[in-house]
Amino acid sequence: MRLLPFMMLLVAGSSACKGDVFITDDFPPPGAGDAPSLDTPTKTDKIVQVTKPEVDVLWVVDNSCSMIEEQQKLTESFPKFINFFLNSGLDWHIGVVSTDVADDRQNGKLQGAGGYKFITPEVSNPVAVFAAMASLGTGGSSTEEGLLAAFRALTAPTPGIQDTNRGFYRESASLHIVTISDEEDQSAPRITRNEFVTFLQDLKPDAETPVTFSSIVGPTPNGCHSPDADAVPGSIYIAVTNAIGGVFRSICEEDWDPVLEELGLQAAGLRREYFLSELPVPGTVEVWVVDGDVQYDGLNQADIPASSSVREQCTQLGKTNCFPYAYDNVRNSILMTDFVPSPLAEINIKYDLLSGLQPGSDVVVPGGAGADTAVP
């Protein structure tokens, strides 16, 4: 009977971890019945890589006199971004506006190219078309008003803007704005930072529809300098990113490929981290992904010898398609370090758990955690 307090301590301790559940099973009172069983049933969480099927991406690109190198880096690294959309099954719109609102040919209007106002899955060469759209030159206004340009692009306040941008923005689609500038935003007083944040927060009728605002600008507090860029702090843009959610990266970074890859991952709505719905017995976690007719098997990084590679270990185990993962016992999650399951792929996480930690019939699994679909 001394096992009872120990088991109660285990149950209480599990409540502080990611993927909390509420356990309603009652233990027998002291002196009644047998102690709880310590067998280890197996559990499998099945999680579908769900994405919002409609995605709108608005690039706000500074076209003032100092931005030629940054525009080149954007267009050269754009394939890293678009790879998450090509053949994904997503319905995507990608458009470009400049930070110049003084020129009526710009002023929140999509800067089309190749006969397209914005890029969709039907555009046969999206990389080349985007390069033409985003190569805006350096003749734009030195008063960069990125927030105002984005606001006007999405609200169509004049007949001219409405005509140019018609069809790009969709209420039902997730929205991702990316601003690139080496100067601070100067949209106030026509629209202040707080007014723009409120605008984005209230934009979607469905509060669950994702909206992000990302910034590739000068970092605070001192800006940055590199062989290709000089930038003042983009504190207003960064503040909007922090308030809305998104990616911030320094415009002075030499390699933009990782930046564009991170932005593409975010915009496509794909995940690399998956939370377990229960606490596993250490060392029992197995992970595999079913993507159509192909199965990918996970290899725990902790189990791969330093002298071996993922491919070598995969072959040694008699498997064909493998990827590395890490288990975080603090977050109770699986992180796929360099593998991103595609939309609608099924992530399977199998593990043992102590019977005393199993939920009762009234278990509540929070959003984002795995769903229990197999307890033998």
C-alpha positions as CSV (number, residue, x, y, z in Angstrom):
1,M,0.0,0.0,0.0
2,R,3.0,2.3,0.0
3,L,2.7,2.6,-3.8
4,L,-0.3,4.9,-3.6
5,P,1.4,8.2,-2.6
6,F,4.1,7.5,-5.2
7,M,1.5,7.1,-8.0
8,M,-0.4,10.2,-6.9
9,L,2.9,12.1,-7.1
10,L,3.5,10.9,-10.6
11,V,0.0,12.0,-11.7
12,A,0.4,15.4,-10.0
13,G,3.8,15.9,-11.6
14,S,2.5,15.3,-15.1
15,S,0.2,18.4,-15.0
16,A,3.1,20.8,-15.5
17,C,4.1,19.4,-18.9
18,K,3.1,20.4,-22.4
19,G,0.1,18.4,-23.6
20,D,-1.7,18.3,-20.2
21,V,-4.5,15.9,-19.7
22,F,-7.0,15.6,-16.9
23,I,-7.2,12.3,-15.2
24,T,-10.6,11.4,-13.7
25,D,-9.9,7.7,-12.6
26,D,-10.3,7.3,-8.9
27,F,-7.8,5.3,-6.9
28,P,-9.2,2.8,-4.4
29,P,-9.2,4.1,-0.8
30,P,-6.3,2.9,1.4
31,G,-6.9,-0.8,2.4
32,A,-9.3,-1.5,-0.5
33,G,-8.4,-3.6,-3.5
34,D,-5.0,-4.0,-5.1
35,A,-2.4,-1.4,-5.9
36,P,-2.6,0.2,-9.4
37,S,-1.0,-2.0,-12.1
38,L,2.5,-1.0,-13.3
39,D,2.2,-2.6,-16.8
40,T,3.2,-0.4,-19.7
41,P,0.5,-0.2,-22.5
42,T,1.5,1.3,-25.8
43,K,0.0,4.5,-27.2
44,T,0.1,6.0,-30.6
45,D,-0.6,9.7,-31.3
46,K,-1.6,10.3,-34.9
47,I,-1.3,13.9,-36.0
48,V,-2.2,15.2,-39.5
49,Q,0.0,18.0,-41.0
50,V,-3.0,20.3,-41.4
51,T,-2.7,23.6,-43.3
52,K,-5.0,26.4,-44.2
53,P,-5.8,25.6,-47.8
54,E,-5.9,29.3,-48.9
55,V,-2.8,31.5,-48.4
56,D,-2.2,35.2,-49.3
57,V,1.3,36.5,-49.1
58,L,2.0,40.2,-49.5
59,W,5.7,41.3,-49.9
60,V,6.3,45.0,-49.0
61,V,9.6,45.9,-50.6
62,D,11.6,49.1,-50.1
63,N,12.5,50.6,-53.5
64,S,14.5,53.6,-52.3
65,C,18.0,54.4,-53.5
66,S,19.9,52.0,-51.2
67,M,18.0,48.8,-51.8
68,I,19.4,47.2,-55.0
69,E,21.5,44.6,-53.2
70,E,18.6,43.6,-50.9
71,Q,16.2,43.2,-53.8
72,Q,18.8,41.0,-55.5
73,K,19.1,38.8,-52.4
74,L,15.4,38.5,-52.2
75,T,14.9,37.3,-55.7
76,E,17.9,35.0,-55.6
77,S,16.6,33.3,-52.4
78,F,13.0,33.2,-53.4
79,P,13.1,29.6,-54.6
80,K,13.6,28.6,-50.9
81,F,10.3,30.3,-50.1
82,I,8.2,29.1,-53.1
83,N,9.4,25.4,-52.7
84,F,6.9,25.1,-49.8
85,F,4.0,26.0,-52.1
86,L,4.8,24.3,-55.4
87,N,2.8,21.1,-55.8
88,S,1.5,21.5,-52.2
89,G,-2.2,21.5,-53.0
90,L,-2.5,24.9,-51.4
91,D,-4.4,27.7,-53.1
92,W,-1.9,30.6,-52.9
93,H,-1.6,34.3,-53.9
94,I,1.7,36.1,-53.8
95,G,1.9,39.8,-54.5
96,V,4.4,42.7,-54.2
97,V,3.9,46.3,-53.3
98,S,6.6,49.0,-52.7
99,T,7.1,51.3,-49.7
100,D,6.4,54.3,-52.0
101,V,2.9,55.7,-51.5
102,A,3.7,59.1,-53.1
103,D,3.8,57.7,-56.6
104,D,0.2,57.0,-57.7
105,R,1.5,54.1,-59.9
106,Q,2.5,52.4,-56.6
107,N,0.7,53.7,-53.5
108,G,-0.4,50.2,-52.3
109,K,-0.9,48.8,-55.8
110,L,0.3,45.4,-56.6
111,Q,3.4,45.7,-58.9
112,G,2.6,43.0,-61.5
113,A,4.8,41.4,-64.1
114,G,4.6,39.1,-67.0
115,G,0.9,39.9,-67.4
116,Y,0.1,38.9,-63.9
117,K,-1.0,41.1,-61.0
118,F,-0.1,38.5,-58.5
119,I,1.3,34.9,-58.6
120,T,-1.0,31.8,-58.2
121,P,-0.5,28.1,-58.7
122,E,-1.5,28.6,-62.4
123,V,1.6,30.8,-63.1
124,S,4.0,28.5,-65.0
125,N,7.2,30.2,-63.9
126,P,6.6,31.8,-60.5
127,V,10.3,32.3,-59.7
128,A,10.9,34.4,-62.8
129,V,7.7,36.3,-62.4
130,F,8.4,37.1,-58.8
131,A,11.9,38.3,-59.7
132,A,10.4,40.7,-62.1
133,M,7.8,41.9,-59.6
134,A,10.3,42.4,-56.7
135,S,13.0,44.0,-58.8
136,L,11.4,47.4,-58.2
137,G,14.6,49.5,-58.7
138,T,15.8,52.3,-56.6
139,G,13.8,55.3,-57.8
140,G,11.2,55.1,-55.1
141,S,10.4,57.8,-52.4
142,S,13.0,58.2,-49.6
143,T,10.0,58.4,-47.2
144,E,9.4,54.7,-46.7
145,E,5.8,54.0,-45.6
146,G,5.6,50.2,-45.5
147,L,2.7,50.0,-43.0
148,L,0.6,52.5,-45.0
149,A,1.4,50.6,-48.3
150,A,0.3,47.3,-46.8
151,F,-2.8,48.9,-45.3
152,R,-3.9,50.4,-48.6
153,A,-3.1,47.2,-50.5
154,L,-5.4,45.3,-48.3
155,T,-8.2,47.8,-47.9
156,A,-8.4,49.2,-51.4
157,P,-9.4,52.7,-50.3
158,T,-9.5,54.2,-53.8
159,P,-11.0,53.0,-57.1
160,G,-7.5,52.8,-58.7
161,I,-6.2,50.5,-56.0
162,Q,-9.3,48.5,-55.9
163,D,-9.1,47.9,-59.7
164,T,-5.4,46.9,-59.6
165,N,-5.6,44.6,-56.5
166,R,-9.0,43.0,-57.2
167,G,-8.9,39.3,-56.4
168,F,-5.7,39.2,-54.4
169,Y,-6.9,39.5,-50.8
170,R,-9.4,36.8,-49.6
171,E,-11.2,37.0,-46.2
172,S,-11.0,33.2,-45.8
173,A,-7.3,32.9,-46.6
174,S,-4.4,33.1,-44.1
175,L,-2.5,36.3,-44.6
176,H,1.3,36.7,-44.3
177,I,2.9,40.1,-44.8
178,V,6.7,40.4,-45.2
179,T,8.4,43.8,-45.1
180,I,11.9,44.4,-46.3
181,S,13.5,47.8,-45.7
182,D,16.7,49.4,-44.5
183,E,14.9,52.4,-43.1
184,E,12.4,53.0,-40.3
185,D,8.7,53.1,-41.2
186,Q,7.4,56.7,-41.7
187,S,3.7,56.0,-42.1
188,A,2.6,58.1,-39.1
189,P,0.5,60.1,-38.7
190,R,-1.6,58.7,-41.5
191,I,-1.5,55.4,-39.8
192,T,0.3,54.7,-36.6
193,R,2.0,51.5,-35.4
194,N,-0.9,50.8,-32.9
195,E,-3.6,51.6,-35.5
196,F,-1.9,49.1,-37.9
197,V,-1.7,46.4,-35.3
198,T,-5.4,46.9,-34.5
199,F,-6.2,46.8,-38.2
200,L,-4.5,43.4,-38.6
201,Q,-5.9,42.0,-35.4
202,D,-9.5,42.8,-36.5
203,L,-9.0,42.0,-40.2
204,K,-10.3,38.4,-40.4
205,P,-13.9,37.6,-39.6
206,D,-12.7,34.3,-38.2
207,A,-10.3,34.9,-35.4
208,E,-8.7,31.5,-36.0
209,T,-7.5,32.5,-39.5
210,P,-3.7,33.1,-39.3
211,V,-2.3,36.5,-39.8
212,T,1.4,37.2,-39.5
213,F,3.7,40.2,-40.1
214,S,7.4,39.5,-40.7
215,S,10.3,42.0,-40.9
216,I,13.6,41.9,-42.6
217,V,14.9,45.2,-41.4
218,G,17.7,46.8,-39.3
219,P,17.9,45.3,-35.8
220,T,17.5,47.4,-32.6
221,P,19.0,49.3,-31.0
222,N,21.8,50.4,-33.4
223,G,20.8,49.0,-36.8
224,C,23.5,47.1,-38.8
225,H,26.3,47.3,-41.3
226,S,27.5,44.7,-43.8
227,P,29.3,44.8,-47.2
228,D,25.9,44.7,-48.9
229,A,23.7,46.8,-46.5
230,D,23.5,49.6,-44.1
231,A,20.3,49.8,-42.1
232,V,18.9,52.0,-39.3
233,P,16.8,50.2,-36.6
234,G,13.4,49.2,-37.9
235,S,11.9,49.4,-34.5
236,I,8.3,50.1,-35.7
237,Y,8.3,47.1,-38.0
238,I,9.8,44.9,-35.3
239,A,7.2,46.1,-32.8
240,V,4.4,45.1,-35.3
241,T,6.1,41.7,-35.8
242,N,6.2,41.2,-32.0
243,A,2.5,42.2,-31.6
244,I,1.1,40.2,-34.5
245,G,3.5,37.3,-34.7
246,G,6.0,36.6,-37.4
247,V,9.6,36.3,-38.3
248,F,12.2,39.0,-37.7
249,R,15.6,38.8,-39.3
250,S,18.4,41.4,-39.8
251,I,18.5,42.8,-43.3
252,C,22.3,42.7,-43.1
253,E,22.5,38.9,-43.0
254,E,24.8,37.6,-45.7
255,D,22.9,34.5,-46.6
256,W,19.1,35.0,-47.2
257,D,18.3,31.3,-48.0
258,P,17.6,30.3,-44.4
259,V,15.5,33.5,-44.0
260,L,13.3,32.8,-47.0
261,E,13.0,29.1,-46.0
262,E,11.7,30.1,-42.6
263,L,9.3,32.5,-44.1
264,G,8.0,29.9,-46.5
265,L,7.6,27.3,-43.7
266,Q,5.5,29.8,-41.7
267,A,3.4,31.0,-44.6
268,A,2.6,27.4,-45.8
269,G,1.4,26.6,-42.3
270,L,3.7,23.6,-41.9
271,R,5.0,22.3,-38.6
272,R,8.2,20.5,-37.5
273,E,7.3,20.2,-33.8
274,Y,4.6,17.9,-32.5
275,F,3.5,17.5,-28.9
276,L,2.7,14.1,-27.3
277,S,-0.7,13.8,-25.6
278,E,0.8,11.8,-22.7
279,L,4.2,11.4,-20.9
280,P,6.2,8.5,-22.4
281,V,8.3,6.0,-20.7
282,P,11.9,7.2,-21.4
283,G,13.5,5.5,-24.4
284,T,10.3,4.1,-25.9
285,V,9.3,6.8,-28.4
286,E,9.1,5.7,-32.1
287,V,8.2,8.2,-34.9
288,W,7.2,7.6,-38.5
289,V,5.4,9.7,-41.2
290,V,3.0,8.4,-43.8
291,D,2.9,10.7,-46.8
292,G,0.7,9.2,-49.5
293,D,2.1,5.8,-50.4
294,V,5.5,6.5,-48.8
295,Q,6.6,5.9,-45.2
296,Y,9.4,7.8,-43.6
297,D,11.0,6.4,-40.5
298,G,12.3,8.6,-37.7
299,L,15.7,8.1,-36.1
300,N,16.3,9.6,-32.7
301,Q,19.4,11.8,-32.9
302,A,20.5,10.6,-29.5
303,D,20.7,7.0,-30.9
304,I,22.8,7.9,-33.9
305,P,26.6,7.3,-33.3
306,A,28.8,10.3,-33.9
307,S,30.7,8.2,-36.4
308,S,27.6,7.4,-38.5
309,S,25.2,9.4,-40.6
310,V,21.4,9.2,-40.9
311,R,21.7,7.5,-44.2
312,E,24.2,4.9,-42.9
313,Q,22.1,4.2,-39.9
314,C,18.9,4.0,-42.0
315,T,20.6,1.4,-44.3
316,Q,21.9,-0.6,-41.3
317,L,18.4,-0.8,-39.9
318,G,17.1,-2.1,-43.2
319,K,15.0,1.0,-43.9
320,T,14.7,3.1,-47.0
321,N,13.5,6.6,-46.1
322,C,14.7,8.1,-42.8
323,F,14.8,11.4,-41.0
324,P,16.4,12.6,-37.7
325,Y,14.3,13.8,-34.8
326,A,14.9,14.9,-31.2
327,Y,12.6,14.4,-28.2
328,D,12.3,17.3,-25.8
329,N,11.4,16.0,-22.4
330,V,10.7,19.5,-21.1
331,R,8.2,20.4,-23.8
332,N,7.2,16.7,-24.3
333,S,7.5,17.1,-28.0
334,I,9.1,15.7,-31.1
335,L,11.2,18.1,-33.2
336,M,12.1,17.2,-36.8
337,T,15.3,19.0,-37.3
338,D,15.6,18.9,-41.1
339,F,12.5,17.2,-42.3
340,V,9.1,18.9,-42.9
341,P,6.1,16.6,-43.5
342,S,4.0,17.8,-46.5
343,P,0.4,19.0,-46.2
344,L,-2.0,16.2,-45.1
345,A,0.9,13.8,-44.2
346,E,0.2,11.7,-41.1
347,I,2.7,11.9,-38.2
348,N,2.7,8.8,-35.9
349,I,4.3,8.9,-32.5
350,K,4.3,5.6,-30.6
351,Y,5.4,5.2,-27.0
352,D,4.9,3.3,-23.8
353,L,3.3,4.9,-20.7
354,L,2.7,3.8,-17.2
355,S,-0.9,2.5,-16.6
356,G,-1.2,4.9,-13.7
357,L,-0.8,7.8,-16.1
358,Q,-3.5,6.8,-18.5
359,P,-6.5,9.1,-18.7
360,G,-10.0,8.1,-17.8
361,S,-13.0,8.4,-20.1
362,D,-13.2,12.2,-19.6
363,V,-9.7,13.0,-20.9
364,V,-9.2,16.4,-22.4
365,V,-6.4,16.8,-24.9
366,P,-5.5,20.4,-25.7
367,G,-5.3,21.8,-29.2
368,G,-2.0,21.0,-30.9
369,A,-1.4,17.8,-29.0
370,G,-1.7,14.4,-30.6
371,A,-4.9,12.5,-30.7
372,D,-4.9,9.0,-29.0
373,T,-6.0,6.6,-31.7
374,A,-4.4,3.3,-30.6
375,V,-4.1,2.0,-27.1
376,P,-3.9,-1.8,-27.3
